[in-house]
């Protein structure tokens, strides 16, 4: 597996499974895109081990084998794998923290055995690895303004949490079909929702009230992340604005449908997706040109 082929595999995974964020990454300078694809591709690769409907092998063993290949690769071994060469190259190129990688893999492992979360704090513990860690892994690629790296870290975590909670609301029926309930059990009890109601063909009133409550939490995470975008270099900002617009659009569409998420998958209309991309495209071109105007002082 050549490095070029591995990056292309990651790009294809991103294009197939992460349509909203993939569209947003087209607003990044070209050299950054492949590294974002590599991080997303690795995350999706691990997630497919956990959730693939076609995989019948030992999922825990497959995930352990992936973790072992990652550890060996981080220690300098050559990775014989369709995704890891690109992922490891990106990690090494940007000094991405190994603790974030470990936290992500720990959350993937939790999905093999944990099917319920008692409280929102418990869910946040899971999302710290499955979502917040992805945000902080992306951060070096997206380039915080020099000197603001630490200040940008918490907003990046919050954006990861916002995106994943949005996905949980959209996919509540699909997750239930896999045997998982990500919405906290204390919240189900608060709104009088039995877990089985999350697998119904239509969304009942109590479930809609529950989803509205959780949507409020997602909005709080988006607000906590908002100031972080300005801490990135200008060429990365249009991508993040577009990603927030698109994922926020999923939340808007859920609310517009009155939180009916069980009758069919909620999607952002193509017209809105195209409008978001077009609105940010000029910003992206201008920011990239401005960053290229760097004066080089010769000795």
C-alpha positions as CSV (number, residue, x, y, z in Angstrom):
1,X,0.0,0.0,0.0
2,X,1.6,3.2,-1.1
3,X,1.1,6.4,0.8
4,X,-0.7,8.0,-2.1
5,X,-3.1,5.1,-2.4
6,X,-3.7,5.1,1.4
7,X,-4.6,8.8,1.2
8,X,-7.0,8.1,-1.6
9,X,-8.6,5.3,0.4
10,X,-9.2,7.7,3.2
11,X,-10.6,10.3,0.9
12,X,-13.1,7.8,-0.5
13,X,-14.2,6.8,3.0
14,X,-14.7,10.4,3.9
15,X,-16.7,11.1,0.7
16,X,-18.9,8.1,1.2
17,X,-19.7,8.3,4.9
18,X,-19.1,11.9,5.9
19,X,-20.9,13.9,3.2
20,X,-21.5,17.1,5.2
21,X,-17.9,17.4,6.5
22,X,-16.5,16.2,3.2
23,X,-18.2,19.0,1.4
24,X,-16.9,21.5,3.9
25,X,-13.3,20.2,3.5
26,X,-13.4,21.2,-0.2
27,X,-13.0,24.8,1.1
28,X,-9.6,24.0,2.7
29,X,-6.3,24.6,0.9
30,X,-5.6,21.4,-1.1
31,X,-2.6,20.5,1.0
32,X,-4.7,20.3,4.2
33,X,-7.6,18.2,2.7
34,X,-5.7,14.9,2.5
35,X,-4.8,15.1,6.1
36,X,-8.4,15.8,7.2
37,X,-9.4,12.8,5.0
38,X,-6.8,10.7,6.7
39,X,-8.1,11.4,10.2
40,X,-11.7,10.9,9.2
41,X,-10.8,7.8,7.2
42,X,-9.1,6.3,10.3
43,X,-12.1,7.1,12.5
44,X,-14.5,5.6,10.0
45,X,-12.3,2.5,9.5
46,X,-12.4,1.8,13.3
47,X,-16.1,2.6,13.4
48,X,-16.9,0.1,10.7
49,X,-15.2,-2.7,12.7
50,X,-17.6,-1.9,15.5
51,X,-20.8,-1.2,13.5
52,X,-20.5,-2.9,10.1
53,X,-23.6,-5.0,9.3
54,X,-21.6,-7.3,7.1
55,X,-18.7,-8.2,9.4
56,X,-19.2,-11.5,11.2
57,X,-15.7,-12.0,12.6
58,X,-14.6,-11.3,16.1
59,X,-15.1,-7.5,16.3
60,X,-13.2,-7.2,19.6
61,X,-10.2,-9.1,18.1
62,X,-10.3,-7.0,15.0
63,X,-10.3,-3.8,17.0
64,X,-7.5,-5.0,19.2
65,X,-5.5,-5.9,16.0
66,X,-6.1,-2.4,14.6
67,X,-4.9,-0.9,17.9
68,X,-1.8,-3.1,17.8
69,X,-1.0,-2.0,14.3
70,X,-1.5,1.7,15.3
71,X,0.9,1.2,18.2
72,X,3.5,-0.5,16.1
73,X,3.2,2.2,13.5
74,X,3.6,5.0,16.0
75,X,6.7,3.2,17.2
76,X,8.1,3.2,13.6
77,X,7.0,0.0,12.1
78,X,5.7,-0.1,8.5
79,X,1.9,-0.2,8.3
80,X,0.5,-2.9,5.9
81,X,-3.0,-1.5,5.9
82,X,-5.3,0.4,3.5
83,X,-5.7,3.4,5.9
84,X,-3.0,3.5,8.4
85,X,-0.1,4.7,6.2
86,X,-1.9,8.0,5.6
87,X,-3.2,8.2,9.2
88,X,0.3,7.6,10.7
89,X,1.9,10.0,8.2
90,X,-0.6,12.7,9.2
91,X,-0.1,12.0,13.0
92,X,3.7,12.2,12.6
93,X,3.6,15.3,10.3
94,X,1.6,17.4,12.8
95,X,2.6,15.9,16.1
96,X,-0.9,14.8,16.9
97,X,-1.2,13.6,20.5
98,X,-1.1,9.8,21.0
99,X,-3.4,10.2,24.1
100,X,-6.2,11.4,21.7
101,X,-5.7,8.3,19.6
102,X,-5.9,6.1,22.6
103,X,-9.0,7.8,23.9
104,X,-10.7,7.4,20.5
105,X,-9.9,3.6,20.4
106,X,-11.1,3.2,24.0
107,X,-14.5,4.7,23.1
108,X,-14.7,2.4,20.0
109,X,-14.0,-0.6,22.3
110,X,-16.8,0.6,24.7
111,X,-19.2,0.4,21.8
112,X,-18.7,-3.4,21.8
113,X,-20.0,-3.8,25.3
114,X,-21.7,-0.6,26.6
115,X,-25.3,-0.1,25.3
116,X,-26.7,2.4,27.8
117,X,-25.5,5.5,29.6
118,X,-27.0,6.4,32.9
119,X,-26.3,10.1,32.9
120,X,-25.2,12.9,30.6
121,X,-21.9,13.0,32.4
122,X,-21.5,9.3,31.5
123,X,-22.2,10.0,27.9
124,X,-19.8,12.9,27.9
125,X,-17.1,10.4,29.1
126,X,-17.8,8.3,26.0
127,X,-17.9,11.3,23.7
128,X,-14.6,12.6,25.1
129,X,-13.0,9.8,23.1
130,X,-15.4,9.3,20.2
131,X,-15.9,13.0,19.3
132,X,-13.9,15.5,21.3
133,X,-10.7,13.7,20.6
134,X,-11.4,13.8,16.9
135,X,-11.7,17.6,17.2
136,X,-8.4,18.0,18.9
137,X,-6.7,15.6,16.5
138,X,-8.0,17.8,13.6
139,X,-6.8,21.0,15.3
140,X,-3.1,20.9,14.2
141,X,-4.1,20.3,10.6
142,X,-6.5,23.3,10.7
143,X,-3.8,25.5,12.2
144,X,-4.6,27.6,15.2
145,X,-3.2,31.1,15.0
146,X,0.4,31.0,16.4
147,X,0.2,31.4,20.2
148,X,-3.5,30.4,20.4
149,X,-3.0,26.7,20.2
150,X,-4.1,26.0,23.8
151,X,-7.0,28.4,23.7
152,X,-8.3,26.7,20.5
153,X,-8.3,23.2,22.1
154,X,-11.5,23.4,24.2
155,X,-13.6,24.9,21.3
156,X,-12.4,22.1,19.1
157,X,-13.6,19.6,21.7
158,X,-16.9,21.3,22.0
159,X,-17.4,21.2,18.2
160,X,-16.8,17.5,18.2
161,X,-19.4,17.0,20.9
162,X,-21.9,19.2,19.1
163,X,-21.5,17.2,15.9
164,X,-21.8,13.9,17.6
165,X,-24.8,14.8,19.6
166,X,-26.4,16.0,16.4
167,X,-25.8,12.6,14.9
168,X,-27.2,10.8,17.9
169,X,-30.5,12.8,17.6
170,X,-30.7,12.0,13.8
171,X,-29.7,8.4,14.2
172,X,-31.6,7.4,17.4
173,X,-33.7,4.8,15.6
174,X,-30.7,3.3,13.8
175,X,-28.7,3.1,17.0
176,X,-31.6,1.4,18.7
177,X,-31.6,-1.2,16.0
178,X,-28.0,-1.9,16.7
179,X,-28.9,-2.4,20.4
180,X,-27.6,1.0,21.6
181,X,-29.3,3.9,23.3
182,X,-27.0,6.9,23.5
183,X,-29.5,9.3,25.0
184,X,-29.0,9.2,28.8
185,X,-31.3,6.9,30.7
186,X,-32.0,9.6,33.3
187,X,-33.4,11.8,30.5
188,X,-35.6,9.0,29.2
189,X,-37.0,8.6,32.7
190,X,-37.5,12.3,33.1
191,X,-39.7,12.4,30.0
192,X,-41.4,9.1,30.5
193,X,-39.8,7.4,27.5
194,X,-39.3,3.6,27.4
195,X,-36.3,2.6,25.4
196,X,-38.5,0.5,23.1
197,X,-40.2,3.8,21.9
198,X,-36.9,4.7,20.2
199,X,-37.4,1.8,17.8
200,X,-40.9,2.7,16.8
201,X,-41.9,3.6,13.2
202,X,-43.1,7.0,14.3
203,X,-41.9,9.4,16.9
204,X,-44.3,9.8,19.8
205,X,-44.9,13.0,21.8
206,X,-42.7,12.0,24.8
207,X,-39.8,11.1,22.5
208,X,-40.1,14.4,20.7
209,X,-39.9,16.3,24.0
210,X,-36.9,14.2,24.9
211,X,-35.2,15.0,21.6
212,X,-36.0,18.7,22.0
213,X,-34.3,18.7,25.4
214,X,-31.2,17.0,23.9
215,X,-31.2,19.4,21.0
216,X,-30.9,22.2,23.5
217,X,-27.7,20.6,24.8
218,X,-26.3,20.3,21.3
219,X,-27.0,24.0,20.8
220,X,-25.0,24.7,23.9
221,X,-22.0,22.8,22.6
222,X,-22.2,24.7,19.3
223,X,-22.2,28.0,21.2
224,X,-19.2,26.9,23.3
225,X,-17.4,26.1,20.1
226,X,-18.3,29.3,18.2
227,X,-15.4,31.5,19.3
228,X,-12.8,28.8,18.4
229,X,-13.2,29.4,14.7
230,X,-11.6,32.8,14.8
231,X,-8.6,31.2,16.6
232,X,-7.8,29.3,13.4
233,X,-5.8,30.8,10.5
234,X,-8.0,32.4,7.9
235,X,-7.7,29.6,5.2
236,X,-9.3,27.1,7.6
237,X,-12.2,29.3,8.8
238,X,-14.6,29.0,5.8
239,X,-14.4,25.2,6.1
240,X,-15.3,25.3,9.8
241,X,-18.1,27.8,9.2
242,X,-19.5,25.6,6.5
243,X,-19.3,22.5,8.7
244,X,-21.2,24.2,11.5
245,X,-23.8,25.5,9.0
246,X,-24.3,22.0,7.6
247,X,-24.4,20.1,10.9
248,X,-26.5,22.9,12.4
249,X,-28.7,22.4,9.4
250,X,-29.3,18.8,10.4
251,X,-30.4,20.1,13.8
252,X,-32.6,22.8,12.1
253,X,-34.2,20.2,9.9
254,X,-34.9,17.9,12.9
255,X,-36.6,20.8,14.6
256,X,-38.5,21.8,11.5
257,X,-39.9,18.3,11.3
258,X,-41.1,18.6,14.9
259,X,-38.4,16.0,15.9
260,X,-39.9,13.3,13.7
261,X,-36.7,11.3,13.3
262,X,-38.0,7.7,13.3
263,X,-40.1,7.8,10.2
264,X,-37.1,8.4,7.9
265,X,-33.6,9.8,7.9
266,X,-33.3,13.5,8.3
267,X,-31.2,15.2,5.7
268,X,-30.2,18.8,4.8
269,X,-31.9,19.6,1.4
270,X,-29.4,19.7,-1.5
271,X,-30.3,23.3,-2.2
272,X,-29.3,24.4,1.3
273,X,-26.1,22.4,1.1
274,X,-25.2,24.0,-2.2
275,X,-26.0,27.5,-0.8
276,X,-23.8,26.9,2.2
277,X,-20.9,25.8,0.0
278,X,-21.4,28.7,-2.4
279,X,-21.6,31.3,0.4
280,X,-18.3,30.2,1.8
281,X,-16.4,29.6,-1.4
282,X,-15.5,33.2,-2.1
283,X,-14.3,33.5,1.5
284,X,-12.1,30.5,1.1
285,X,-10.5,31.7,-2.1
286,X,-9.8,35.1,-0.6
287,X,-8.3,33.7,2.6
288,X,-6.0,31.3,0.8
289,X,-4.7,34.1,-1.5
290,X,-4.1,36.3,1.5
291,X,-2.1,33.6,3.3
292,X,0.1,33.0,0.2
293,X,1.2,36.7,0.2
294,X,4.2,36.1,2.5
295,X,7.3,38.3,2.2
296,X,10.5,36.3,2.2
297,X,13.5,38.3,3.4
298,X,16.7,37.1,1.7
299,X,20.0,37.4,3.5
